[in-house]
Amino acid sequence: MMGSYSYNVKEEYANLHAIFMMLHIFFAYVFMLNYLVAILSTIYEQMMEKGDFAFKCNKYKYIERYNISFQDQWGYSELVVHSPPLNLSLIVLLLAVLDKNAMQSASKMFSMTNFWMENMFFISYQLVYELSMVPVIYIRVLINVVTLAGPLEAIKLSIAWIPGGIFYLMYGVSCDMYYFIKILCDYKMDNDVQALKQEEDKLQDNIVIYSEIVEVLKCILFIIKQKEK
């Protein structure tokens, strides 16, 4: 911007003035750029500290708000853990909110319904994908049989594959979908894995506590020996 102004300078000083003006603009821009970088780096560090503190505050508020509901054994946690607009369907649970047993059964039913509604998309996608691959695999196998096998073997395999290949591939699709749905239905496996993980965490905590106790006893023994000396 300083270079865009006109100045009244004598002719004998015009070249010298131009040189000093260019040097002044160059160093001023370098100084301003460094100043801008320093400001941005300082603000970035301050925002990082404030952001980390704000994250911890929000995390504490979240845990403080939902920790009690997560520990609930009667199904009342379903009333607070779902986000909009899914929480509008919680009106059906309000009918059983006064009875703990009814609330527990209703919450389990509601949770399973949401689980299957969410996974129906993945089940449908998997089924459509595998059905779309059936004709591709059928033609590809037939081409491999004709090109890679010998003449007699190609004829035998083609006779068996042309009428029976579709049924074989559909059987494979049905097996894949069966095992996929079976995995989704296996809730007990998830509970067993979670229980095993809790036992491992508890064992690890005990190891840490025992190690600290040993260190404390060593320190106490060292202090006693020092006093005896």
TORKOL-4160 file (C-alpha; in steps of 0.2 Angstrom, whole numbers, padded with zeros to 4 digits, m for minus):
229
<pt num="1" X="0000" Y="0000" Z="0000"/>
<pt num="2" X="0014" Y="0012" Z="0004"/>
<pt num="3" X="0021" Y="0009" Z="m0014"/>
<pt num="4" X="0004" Y="0015" Z="m0022"/>
<pt num="5" X="0006" Y="0033" Z="m0016"/>
<pt num="6" X="0015" Y="0047" Z="m0025"/>
<pt num="7" X="0029" Y="0058" Z="m0017"/>
<pt num="8" X="0036" Y="0074" Z="m0022"/>
<pt num="9" X="0055" Y="0071" Z="m0024"/>
<pt num="10" X="0068" Y="0081" Z="m0033"/>
<pt num="11" X="0075" Y="0073" Z="m0049"/>
<pt num="12" X="0093" Y="0071" Z="m0042"/>
<pt num="13" X="0085" Y="0061" Z="m0027"/>
<pt num="14" X="0072" Y="0051" Z="m0037"/>
<pt num="15" X="0083" Y="0035" Z="m0039"/>
<pt num="16" X="0089" Y="0035" Z="m0021"/>
<pt num="17" X="0071" Y="0038" Z="m0015"/>
<pt num="18" X="0065" Y="0023" Z="m0026"/>
<pt num="19" X="0079" Y="0012" Z="m0018"/>
<pt num="20" X="0075" Y="0017" Z="0000"/>
<pt num="21" X="0056" Y="0015" Z="m0004"/>
<pt num="22" X="0058" Y="m0003" Z="m0010"/>
<pt num="23" X="0069" Y="m0008" Z="0004"/>
<pt num="24" X="0057" Y="0000" Z="0017"/>
<pt num="25" X="0042" Y="m0009" Z="0009"/>
<pt num="26" X="0052" Y="m0025" Z="0008"/>
<pt num="27" X="0057" Y="m0025" Z="0027"/>
<pt num="28" X="0040" Y="m0018" Z="0032"/>
<pt num="29" X="0031" Y="m0033" Z="0024"/>
<pt num="30" X="0043" Y="m0045" Z="0031"/>
<pt num="31" X="0041" Y="m0038" Z="0048"/>
<pt num="32" X="0022" Y="m0037" Z="0046"/>
<pt num="33" X="0022" Y="m0055" Z="0040"/>
<pt num="34" X="0032" Y="m0061" Z="0055"/>
<pt num="35" X="0021" Y="m0051" Z="0067"/>
<pt num="36" X="0005" Y="m0059" Z="0059"/>
<pt num="37" X="0013" Y="m0077" Z="0061"/>
<pt num="38" X="0017" Y="m0073" Z="0079"/>
<pt num="39" X="m0001" Y="m0067" Z="0083"/>
<pt num="40" X="m0008" Y="m0083" Z="0074"/>
<pt num="41" X="0003" Y="m0095" Z="0083"/>
<pt num="42" X="0000" Y="m0087" Z="0100"/>
<pt num="43" X="m0019" Y="m0087" Z="0097"/>
<pt num="44" X="m0018" Y="m0105" Z="0091"/>
<pt num="45" X="m0009" Y="m0110" Z="0107"/>
<pt num="46" X="m0022" Y="m0101" Z="0118"/>
<pt num="47" X="m0036" Y="m0109" Z="0109"/>
<pt num="48" X="m0029" Y="m0126" Z="0110"/>
<pt num="49" X="m0027" Y="m0124" Z="0129"/>
<pt num="50" X="m0045" Y="m0117" Z="0130"/>
<pt num="51" X="m0052" Y="m0131" Z="0118"/>
<pt num="52" X="m0044" Y="m0145" Z="0128"/>
<pt num="53" X="m0051" Y="m0137" Z="0144"/>
<pt num="54" X="m0068" Y="m0135" Z="0136"/>
<pt num="55" X="m0068" Y="m0153" Z="0130"/>
<pt num="56" X="m0064" Y="m0160" Z="0147"/>
<pt num="57" X="m0078" Y="m0149" Z="0155"/>
<pt num="58" X="m0091" Y="m0155" Z="0142"/>
<pt num="59" X="m0085" Y="m0173" Z="0145"/>
<pt num="60" X="m0087" Y="m0171" Z="0163"/>
<pt num="61" X="m0104" Y="m0164" Z="0161"/>
<pt num="62" X="m0109" Y="m0178" Z="0150"/>
<pt num="63" X="m0103" Y="m0191" Z="0161"/>
<pt num="64" X="m0111" Y="m0183" Z="0176"/>
<pt num="65" X="m0127" Y="m0182" Z="0167"/>
<pt num="66" X="m0128" Y="m0199" Z="0160"/>
<pt num="67" X="m0118" Y="m0210" Z="0172"/>
<pt num="68" X="m0133" Y="m0214" Z="0183"/>
<pt num="69" X="m0143" Y="m0219" Z="0168"/>
<pt num="70" X="m0130" Y="m0230" Z="0161"/>
<pt num="71" X="m0129" Y="m0239" Z="0178"/>
<pt num="72" X="m0148" Y="m0242" Z="0178"/>
<pt num="73" X="m0153" Y="m0260" Z="0178"/>
<pt num="74" X="m0172" Y="m0257" Z="0175"/>
<pt num="75" X="m0171" Y="m0250" Z="0157"/>
<pt num="76" X="m0174" Y="m0231" Z="0162"/>
<pt num="77" X="m0158" Y="m0227" Z="0153"/>
<pt num="78" X="m0167" Y="m0229" Z="0136"/>
<pt num="79" X="m0177" Y="m0213" Z="0140"/>
<pt num="80" X="m0161" Y="m0202" Z="0139"/>
<pt num="81" X="m0148" Y="m0210" Z="0128"/>
<pt num="82" X="m0157" Y="m0208" Z="0112"/>
<pt num="83" X="m0154" Y="m0193" Z="0101"/>
<pt num="84" X="m0168" Y="m0184" Z="0091"/>
<pt num="85" X="m0178" Y="m0188" Z="0081"/>
<pt num="86" X="m0177" Y="m0206" Z="0088"/>
<pt num="87" X="m0182" Y="m0200" Z="0105"/>
<pt num="88" X="m0199" Y="m0196" Z="0099"/>
<pt num="89" X="m0203" Y="m0215" Z="0099"/>
<pt num="90" X="m0200" Y="m0215" Z="0117"/>
<pt num="91" X="m0218" Y="m0211" Z="0120"/>
<pt num="92" X="m0222" Y="m0229" Z="0120"/>
<pt num="93" X="m0211" Y="m0232" Z="0135"/>
<pt num="94" X="m0220" Y="m0219" Z="0146"/>
<pt num="95" X="m0234" Y="m0231" Z="0148"/>
<pt num="96" X="m0223" Y="m0243" Z="0158"/>
<pt num="97" X="m0212" Y="m0230" Z="0167"/>
<pt num="98" X="m0221" Y="m0232" Z="0184"/>
<pt num="99" X="m0218" Y="m0251" Z="0185"/>
<pt num="100" X="m0200" Y="m0257" Z="0185"/>
<pt num="101" X="m0203" Y="m0274" Z="0178"/>
<pt num="102" X="m0214" Y="m0268" Z="0164"/>
<pt num="103" X="m0201" Y="m0254" Z="0161"/>
<pt num="104" X="m0187" Y="m0267" Z="0160"/>
<pt num="105" X="m0197" Y="m0278" Z="0147"/>
<pt num="106" X="m0202" Y="m0263" Z="0137"/>
<pt num="107" X="m0184" Y="m0256" Z="0136"/>
<pt num="108" X="m0177" Y="m0272" Z="0130"/>
<pt num="109" X="m0190" Y="m0274" Z="0117"/>
<pt num="110" X="m0187" Y="m0255" Z="0112"/>
<pt num="111" X="m0169" Y="m0258" Z="0111"/>
<pt num="112" X="m0170" Y="m0274" Z="0101"/>
<pt num="113" X="m0182" Y="m0265" Z="0089"/>
<pt num="114" X="m0170" Y="m0251" Z="0086"/>
<pt num="115" X="m0156" Y="m0263" Z="0084"/>
<pt num="116" X="m0165" Y="m0273" Z="0070"/>
<pt num="117" X="m0171" Y="m0257" Z="0062"/>
<pt num="118" X="m0153" Y="m0250" Z="0061"/>
<pt num="119" X="m0146" Y="m0267" Z="0054"/>
<pt num="120" X="m0160" Y="m0270" Z="0041"/>
<pt num="121" X="m0151" Y="m0257" Z="0030"/>
<pt num="122" X="m0135" Y="m0267" Z="0031"/>
<pt num="123" X="m0144" Y="m0284" Z="0028"/>
<pt num="124" X="m0153" Y="m0277" Z="0013"/>
<pt num="125" X="m0137" Y="m0270" Z="0006"/>
<pt num="126" X="m0128" Y="m0286" Z="0008"/>
<pt num="127" X="m0142" Y="m0296" Z="0000"/>
<pt num="128" X="m0143" Y="m0284" Z="m0015"/>
<pt num="129" X="m0124" Y="m0284" Z="m0017"/>
<pt num="130" X="m0122" Y="m0303" Z="m0017"/>
<pt num="131" X="m0137" Y="m0306" Z="m0029"/>
<pt num="132" X="m0130" Y="m0293" Z="m0041"/>
<pt num="133" X="m0113" Y="m0303" Z="m0040"/>
<pt num="134" X="m0122" Y="m0320" Z="m0044"/>
<pt num="135" X="m0123" Y="m0317" Z="m0063"/>
<pt num="136" X="m0105" Y="m0310" Z="m0064"/>
<pt num="137" X="m0098" Y="m0325" Z="m0054"/>
<pt num="138" X="m0108" Y="m0337" Z="m0065"/>
<pt num="139" X="m0102" Y="m0330" Z="m0081"/>
<pt num="140" X="m0084" Y="m0329" Z="m0074"/>
<pt num="141" X="m0083" Y="m0347" Z="m0068"/>
<pt num="142" X="m0090" Y="m0353" Z="m0085"/>
<pt num="143" X="m0077" Y="m0343" Z="m0094"/>
<pt num="144" X="m0063" Y="m0350" Z="m0083"/>
<pt num="145" X="m0070" Y="m0368" Z="m0086"/>
<pt num="146" X="m0069" Y="m0366" Z="m0105"/>
<pt num="147" X="m0052" Y="m0358" Z="m0106"/>
<pt num="148" X="m0042" Y="m0366" Z="m0092"/>
<pt num="149" X="m0049" Y="m0384" Z="m0093"/>
<pt num="150" X="m0045" Y="m0397" Z="m0106"/>
<pt num="151" X="m0058" Y="m0401" Z="m0120"/>
<pt num="152" X="m0066" Y="m0416" Z="m0111"/>
<pt num="153" X="m0065" Y="m0408" Z="m0094"/>
<pt num="154" X="m0073" Y="m0392" Z="m0100"/>
<pt num="155" X="m0087" Y="m0401" Z="m0108"/>
<pt num="156" X="m0091" Y="m0411" Z="m0092"/>
<pt num="157" X="m0089" Y="m0396" Z="m0081"/>
<pt num="158" X="m0100" Y="m0385" Z="m0092"/>
<pt num="159" X="m0114" Y="m0397" Z="m0093"/>
<pt num="160" X="m0113" Y="m0398" Z="m0074"/>
<pt num="161" X="m0111" Y="m0379" Z="m0071"/>
<pt num="162" X="m0124" Y="m0372" Z="m0084"/>
<pt num="163" X="m0139" Y="m0379" Z="m0076"/>
<pt num="164" X="m0133" Y="m0381" Z="m0058"/>
<pt num="165" X="m0122" Y="m0365" Z="m0056"/>
<pt num="166" X="m0136" Y="m0353" Z="m0052"/>
<pt num="167" X="m0143" Y="m0365" Z="m0038"/>
<pt num="168" X="m0125" Y="m0367" Z="m0031"/>
<pt num="169" X="m0122" Y="m0348" Z="m0031"/>
<pt num="170" X="m0140" Y="m0345" Z="m0023"/>
<pt num="171" X="m0136" Y="m0358" Z="m0010"/>
<pt num="172" X="m0119" Y="m0348" Z="m0006"/>
<pt num="173" X="m0129" Y="m0332" Z="m0004"/>
<pt num="174" X="m0142" Y="m0340" Z="0007"/>
<pt num="175" X="m0127" Y="m0347" Z="0018"/>
<pt num="176" X="m0119" Y="m0330" Z="0019"/>
<pt num="177" X="m0135" Y="m0321" Z="0024"/>
<pt num="178" X="m0139" Y="m0335" Z="0037"/>
<pt num="179" X="m0122" Y="m0333" Z="0045"/>
<pt num="180" X="m0123" Y="m0314" Z="0044"/>
<pt num="181" X="m0140" Y="m0314" Z="0053"/>
<pt num="182" X="m0134" Y="m0327" Z="0065"/>
<pt num="183" X="m0119" Y="m0315" Z="0070"/>
<pt num="184" X="m0131" Y="m0301" Z="0073"/>
<pt num="185" X="m0142" Y="m0312" Z="0084"/>
<pt num="186" X="m0128" Y="m0318" Z="0095"/>
<pt num="187" X="m0130" Y="m0306" Z="0109"/>
<pt num="188" X="m0123" Y="m0318" Z="0122"/>
<pt num="189" X="m0106" Y="m0318" Z="0113"/>
<pt num="190" X="m0105" Y="m0299" Z="0116"/>
<pt num="191" X="m0109" Y="m0301" Z="0134"/>
<pt num="192" X="m0096" Y="m0315" Z="0136"/>
<pt num="193" X="m0083" Y="m0304" Z="0128"/>
<pt num="194" X="m0088" Y="m0289" Z="0139"/>
<pt num="195" X="m0087" Y="m0299" Z="0155"/>
<pt num="196" X="m0070" Y="m0307" Z="0150"/>
<pt num="197" X="m0064" Y="m0289" Z="0146"/>
<pt num="198" X="m0070" Y="m0283" Z="0163"/>
<pt num="199" X="m0061" Y="m0298" Z="0172"/>
<pt num="200" X="m0045" Y="m0294" Z="0162"/>
<pt num="201" X="m0046" Y="m0275" Z="0167"/>
<pt num="202" X="m0049" Y="m0280" Z="0185"/>
<pt num="203" X="m0034" Y="m0292" Z="0185"/>
<pt num="204" X="m0023" Y="m0278" Z="0177"/>
<pt num="205" X="m0028" Y="m0266" Z="0191"/>
<pt num="206" X="m0024" Y="m0279" Z="0204"/>
<pt num="207" X="m0007" Y="m0281" Z="0197"/>
<pt num="208" X="m0004" Y="m0262" Z="0197"/>
<pt num="209" X="m0010" Y="m0261" Z="0215"/>
<pt num="210" X="0001" Y="m0275" Z="0221"/>
<pt num="211" X="0016" Y="m0268" Z="0212"/>
<pt num="212" X="0013" Y="m0251" Z="0221"/>
<pt num="213" X="0012" Y="m0260" Z="0238"/>
<pt num="214" X="0028" Y="m0269" Z="0235"/>
<pt num="215" X="0037" Y="m0252" Z="0230"/>
<pt num="216" X="0030" Y="m0244" Z="0246"/>
<pt num="217" X="0036" Y="m0259" Z="0257"/>
<pt num="218" X="0053" Y="m0257" Z="0249"/>
<pt num="219" X="0053" Y="m0239" Z="0253"/>
<pt num="220" X="0048" Y="m0242" Z="0271"/>
<pt num="221" X="0061" Y="m0255" Z="0273"/>
<pt num="222" X="0074" Y="m0244" Z="0266"/>
<pt num="223" X="0069" Y="m0230" Z="0279"/>
<pt num="224" X="0070" Y="m0242" Z="0293"/>
<pt num="225" X="0087" Y="m0248" Z="0289"/>
<pt num="226" X="0093" Y="m0230" Z="0287"/>
<pt num="227" X="0086" Y="m0226" Z="0305"/>
<pt num="228" X="0095" Y="m0241" Z="0312"/>
<pt num="229" X="0112" Y="m0235" Z="0305"/>
